[in-house]
Amino acid sequence: MAESKEQVITTLCASHCGGSCLLKLHVQDGVIKRIETDDGEEPQLRACQRGRAYRQRLYAPERLLYPLKRVGERGEGKFRRISWDEALDTVAGEIKRVRDTYGPASILYMNLGGDLGRLQTVVMMARVLALAGGYTEAWGVTSFSGGMHSDQATYGTYYTTNMRDDLVNARLIILWGWNPASTIAGVNTGWYLAQAREAGARIIAVDPRYTDSAAAFAQQWLPIRPGTDGAMLLAMAHTMISEGLHSQAFLDTYTIGFDKFRDYVMGVTDGVAKTPQWAEAITGVPASAIKNLAREYATIKPAALMAGIAPGRTAYGEQYHRIANTLAAMTGNIGVHGGDAAARAWESIAPFGGYNYKMGYILGTRNPVNEQAPAPPKGSPPGYRANKPHRNEIPDFIEKGKAGGYHADCKLIAVVNFSWLNAVPNINRIVRALKSGKVEFIYVQEQFMTPTAKFADVILPSNTFMERNDIAVGAGLAFYGYQKKAIGPLGESKSHFEIASLLAERLGIKGFSDKTEEGWLREMVKNSDIPDYDQFKAKGIYRIPLSEPYVAFQKQIEDPAHNPFPTPSGKIEIYSQQWAALNNPLLPPVPTYVEPWEGLNDPLARKYPLQLISSHFKKRANNQFAGHPWLNEFEPQALLISSADAQDRGIKDGDLVRAFNHRGETIIPAKVTERIMPGVVDLPHGAWYQPDEKGIDRGGCPNVLTSEVYSPGGAYAYNSCLVQVARA
């Protein structure tokens, strides 16, 4: 039989890495033979190594292709293959049984992002559970809770970021805890940073590590102790105020509360002036360097303080974000080309902080369980409600339930697109809860046998964005992409929409959907900027025509009388009225440096003297691509440790080491390097939890070490963690 002609299908990568890049899939006889990226009109939407290597993920022998039922102990990973009919009947039966026996609040839904578009999302299962009577949902966004809370308090919105092509207009760029060379952080971010440098922009990196971004783009690296970023920013504010470098006219016109912030910075409020010398003792950054950076940021115009999210993933991390926002206002760099609101360096994609696309999730619905609790006070952390446990509280919720003061007893857990036993701190605590016997049924919708999937009673295999139709929106630049189905689903895997539709049918739900998958995609396009669905589908990409790069808050700055900020005052709130009304001493309305737990001054540091951070790096998007052969070749999982700390412990490069504290232990090779400051070690995020027979992790998973205590604004304090390291 003759081979069919090769087709080239354009799609948009959807791996939750901070980008949404164009891929060209070469398909022949129903198989993707190779993957290329954009080579067309400028700016090309070029993909990183993860997208180009996606074939190995798509065709990995470990893919889950058939429904499975547990036959061993929970967590043991022993399953047998079953039919879809049995799997869906079992799941539907358990949902009905638990709902009718214990009430819908006893059903917990756990989900996250990754490999999702705008239709094929975790909202599908949420709609099923809501229409079946409701469910308990957790609050707290693992990536950016502290920043989201800060954005709402300061600006009243999440849409706070300029598009990436505007970086070329900056004369100064500060990469603060931000490493887009590895994390992508929007399509072509690295390319625009390179262009900015070539055009003469000064670029400075503030980070405990000498990152690839610092090496590729920056003229200066300032190493800083984890969790102390707010102190350094306050000292920069002190320099600006002392030397009269701040833009008082901007502050008078567009902000409220600067006088209270100034009093705090200058020591009027508490008797402690936040001088560069004060900050040097806290941060490890020389006072002279702090002063110089403050002067540069205040006088080089325009300047973009790109406030990364890693420093906000700390104890009281929301304060770092609030202080960064304030410095952007003090320098007048908000709402102008080449500036930045210093709010969301992670992505510039709706709903993640930038251009506000006209496309929403069509199939959402209200959750009746949420309505059983009163609406949260204004200014509360995003997603918070009295009957929603924080994700980090879920083990406690499972074990204690109503007897522990929670609103329900947790009896069934649905997990979709969430490698829970990788993404959330203190994994050993979660494992103990899941093995406690309190939960009667768990089902997991997944593509791989993740550590979480091993705890399922039933696994429903979902397919990838290359095996279904969907739409995605651009990150970094303004465009839409059609994710055209390139091949048929592998094995018996199904899309989110199909799984949810079949489950809704078995639950007797009427009105789950009145359209086909194609019908919903047409409806979404009709309500977007895209002029023609068929042309869009055929071409695979639609670039939104903009006369200039999108700039957040440009209208508010150019015409404040007709475009107020969406805050209670209509201005940038340096003093947050909503936070003041909460009357929570841990969420002060004035941006404040609060000493983090598990920092160098914590008594625990005597036993565990090293600060652990868990960075995101090139070979993974969160926990995706773990075990990928090509990506593993150039960046294996290892513990980064400075040569000084390694020498003190008799550790050589490549040695197996134990990283441990009172919560857990992992054994992993050491990478001895000068690219991390002494006193800090880095174990990259996303490595799969692999406990041995003693419960010691052998996969290098940092979340066996991190604390489940979360910051007052909901931030996950991944980077507030003390450990000791020794040769294994």
C-alpha angles and dihedrals in degrees: 000000000000119000117251121243116274116254127204112216121190119217141157122248114240106186099131092242096129094270139079104201133177119259127189110209117203105210128187128169091352094306129109102232099182142346128228131173137228118317098159137087121352133293088045112207094224122189129226128236092277094059094043091051094047092113089075090054094045094050098032112143087229094064114126104237104162136042113267137201124205117250100167135052119301109278093017093103097226115142142154127218117256135175124266089245092058093043095050094041089052094048093045091047092051093047090053094044095049093042093050095042102041105011130258093280088070088069111087121199117202120185143152141175134275133110091020136131129184101286104026095064144126086264088080094068091039089058092050093051093044093052090046090061106287140282143223115264127192124231129221126080108234095214106043117001094132092049094046091052090048093048091053093047096047105031105013092233144062094229095094107127134092119227115266096247087067090069089082088068093059122100093193127031123185114199099203110186087330125128109174092163085075105023097039093216093197134351113298095358091140091048092053091047089052090050091049091053092047088052090056104266116153112232125195127184122210109191141119086243133056091236129197087254090056090049095046102039115011130089092197137033122201111190113210134185113255116262095019099090093108091058092055092048090051090052089052088053089050091055093048093050095043092051096039093242099133122101102249092175091058091046093049093049104040110021144057128207102030091128090061091047091049091052090052094047094047093048098249091122101047106008094251117109110211094226126164088252089055090050094046091064090051103038105030089232113127114251090233091057091049091052093048093050091048091052092047094049092048098047108030107082131233101022131173119210100197100200106200122209099238094082088051091056089080140089105295088003092155088071091061089056093047092051092048089051089052094052090052088056093045090057095043093237097133120108096007133109112264092020132091137207089235090232114108119016090157098079140343097212131110124282086018103067116291141055110020105230119204095233127097140177104279100195103053120125139182119274111228093206091062090057091060089076125059119260111272119254115268111268094035117139114279112278095009119145130158093248095046117090117213111253089248090056095056095099089054090046090052096049100040108025116162092350088062095050098266122135095245146004112260109234106150130034125195114195121191125176092341125119090198094176090059107034103048127066126258099025093183089062090054092048092053090052094048090050093047093091093235094113112071100192137015127184124185130197108205150140098222139030094261122178086261094051089057088069094055126110090204128018121204111199115224125194132232132258089263091062100051142038122260146132128247132188128228126264117210095003131049110259144111126226130203111221098211119197103254100181138008118272112280114246109334096322115141139199125258090251094051095046092049093046093051092047092048089054092054091048090055093243115164120206100020088139136351095190140060121245089263091048092055093048090052090049091051092050091048088060095046139073091266110111101201128025098200094050090047092050092048096048096036096216138065119189114205107232109239124172091212138003114292112256121196114237094006091135093048092053097042096044111014094165092065099028112048121181111260092249127110090261096040088238139089102283111221083164104045113219091193093052090048089055090053088064092208111150089205090059103050113190091228115067104260139177110238119189106250124230115245091029126128092279093054111109086230088071090077089067099030106031101173125084112225122211125181110211129191113242145186105275100053141044098212101304096338119111092027108155093019104153098212095045092045090058096069102032118025120186109268141148111256110218130169119250090242093055091042093051091051088056100040091247122152128194110282095018117138108247138186116232107191149154137162092294102052151314138245130190116214140146117273123235107203110205146156089224095088126059120248114266093035130089127187126212106178119239124250104040111142119256108247111176119192125215089284093050093252112141115241097180100074093246109169094201093074083072105038125094126249091215106114131205120259091256092051097262117153107236096217091144096049097079132124122207143162123227126206137161111277 
